[in-house]
Amino acid sequence: MSAPLILTILLLIAIFISLKVLNFSLNKIGKFKKVSEKRIYYINKTFSLLIFIVALFILAFIWSVSLSGLLIFASSIFAVIGVALFAQWSILSNVTASIIIFFTFPSRVGDKIRVIDGENSIDGEIIEISLFQIEILDSEGNIIFYPNNLFMQKPIKKLKDNPTIAIPQEEDDI
């Protein structure tokens, strides 16, 4: 067998092992942090995609694909992706914030929180944390979709289990 073929087989084995370790690790972290299976799935898919992209570049190197042709192709693809992401920067920042929230955020689904944003503060219970937004159920039964990137930028207060949210009362004029 040729050396590129052996290296390709080793790369495929490394990809398989990496994906299994990634899946096991993310599930373990997810269960420890008590996050939903759906969130673990999204984070797993994001990291799996990164593994496949790196593997493609390694595969191109193994098979001695012309780097000049590959770089022209990659730069063209990245230019198109760059324009698309610049136009939709908030989507990329929400996905990035979702990954950060998965690993570091001290609150989880079921916690009652207050997003402190001046007059636009929000009180409620986290009912879902997805790839793009956090869903908060307020005291009136409304679901508020709050973008992950803004959630990372605002101060968050974790409320006691049964908070009494004070609703301002208008004074009666006599």
C-alpha positions in Angstrom: 0.0 0.0 0.0 1.1 3.5 -0.7 2.0 6.0 2.1 -0.9 8.4 1.2 -3.4 5.6 1.4 -2.1 4.5 4.9 -2.1 8.1 6.1 -5.7 8.5 4.8 -6.8 5.4 6.7 -5.0 6.7 9.9 -6.7 10.1 9.4 -10.1 8.4 9.1 -9.5 6.4 12.3 -8.4 9.6 14.0 -11.5 11.4 12.9 -13.7 8.5 14.1 -11.9 8.5 17.5 -12.1 12.4 17.8 -15.8 12.4 17.1 -16.5 9.7 19.7 -14.3 11.5 22.3 -16.0 14.8 21.4 -19.5 13.2 21.7 -18.6 11.5 25.0 -17.1 14.7 26.5 -19.9 17.0 25.5 -22.5 14.6 26.8 -20.6 14.3 30.1 -20.3 18.1 30.4 -23.9 18.5 29.4 -25.2 16.1 32.0 -23.0 17.6 34.6 -24.4 21.1 33.8 -27.9 19.7 33.3 -28.4 21.2 29.8 -30.9 19.9 27.3 -30.1 17.2 24.8 -30.9 19.6 22.0 -28.2 22.0 23.1 -25.7 19.2 23.4 -26.6 18.2 19.8 -26.1 21.7 18.4 -22.7 22.1 20.1 -21.6 18.7 19.0 -22.5 19.4 15.4 -20.6 22.7 15.5 -17.4 21.0 16.7 -17.9 18.1 14.4 -18.0 20.5 11.4 -14.7 22.0 12.6 -13.1 18.6 12.9 -14.2 17.7 9.3 -12.8 21.0 7.9 -9.5 20.4 9.6 -9.5 16.8 8.3 -10.1 18.0 4.7 -7.1 20.3 4.9 -5.0 17.4 6.3 -6.3 15.1 3.6 -5.3 17.6 0.9 -1.8 17.8 2.4 -1.5 14.0 2.5 -2.5 13.6 -1.2 -0.2 16.5 -2.2 -3.0 18.5 -3.7 -1.6 21.7 -5.3 -1.6 24.3 -2.5 -1.9 27.1 -5.0 -5.1 25.7 -6.5 -6.4 24.8 -3.1 -5.6 28.2 -1.7 -7.4 30.0 -4.6 -10.4 27.7 -4.1 -10.4 28.3 -0.3 -9.9 32.0 -0.6 -12.8 32.2 -3.0 -15.0 30.2 -0.7 -13.9 32.2 2.4 -14.6 35.5 0.5 -18.2 34.4 -0.2 -18.6 33.1 3.3 -17.1 36.3 4.7 -19.5 38.5 2.8 -22.4 36.3 3.9 -21.3 36.3 7.6 -20.6 40.1 7.5 -24.1 40.6 6.3 -25.4 38.3 9.0 -22.8 38.9 11.7 -25.3 38.6 14.5 -25.9 34.9 13.5 -22.3 34.1 13.9 -22.0 36.0 17.1 -25.1 34.2 18.5 -23.6 30.8 17.6 -20.3 31.7 19.3 -22.2 33.0 22.3 -24.2 29.8 22.5 -20.9 27.8 22.7 -19.6 30.1 25.4 -22.9 29.8 27.3 -22.8 26.0 27.1 -19.4 25.8 28.7 -19.5 28.8 31.2 -23.0 30.1 31.9 -24.0 29.5 35.5 -27.8 29.4 34.8 -29.7 26.7 33.1 -33.2 25.9 31.9 -35.7 26.3 34.7 -33.7 29.1 36.5 -35.5 32.4 37.2 -33.4 35.3 36.1 -33.5 39.1 35.5 -31.7 40.5 32.5 -30.7 44.0 33.6 -31.1 46.4 30.7 -32.4 49.7 32.2 -36.0 50.2 31.3 -36.0 47.1 29.1 -35.1 44.7 31.9 -36.7 41.3 31.7 -37.8 39.0 34.5 -38.7 35.4 33.9 -37.8 31.7 33.7 -35.4 30.3 31.2 -37.4 27.7 29.3 -34.9 26.9 26.4 -31.4 27.8 25.4 -30.9 27.2 21.7 -28.2 27.9 19.2 -29.4 31.5 18.5 -31.4 32.7 21.4 -32.6 32.1 25.0 -36.3 31.7 25.5 -37.6 33.4 28.7 -41.2 32.9 30.0 -42.2 36.2 31.8 -44.8 36.5 34.6 -47.6 37.3 32.1 -47.0 34.0 30.2 -45.3 35.7 27.2 -42.2 34.0 25.7 -39.4 36.4 25.1 -36.7 35.4 22.6 -33.5 37.0 23.7 -30.4 36.8 21.4 -27.4 34.9 22.9 -24.9 37.6 22.0 -27.0 40.3 23.9 -27.4 37.8 26.7 -23.6 37.6 27.1 -23.3 41.5 27.1 -26.0 42.2 29.8 -25.8 41.7 33.5 -27.9 38.7 34.6 -29.3 38.3 38.1 -30.3 34.8 39.2 -33.5 35.1 41.2 -34.6 32.9 44.1 -36.7 29.9 43.2 -40.0 31.7 43.9 -39.4 35.4 43.4 -42.2 37.8 43.9 -41.9 40.2 40.9 -43.1 43.6 42.1 -45.4 45.1 39.5 -45.5 48.9 39.9 -49.0 50.1 40.9 -50.4 53.3 39.7 -51.5 55.6 42.5 -55.2 56.6 42.5 -55.7 60.4 42.2 -58.4 61.5 44.7 
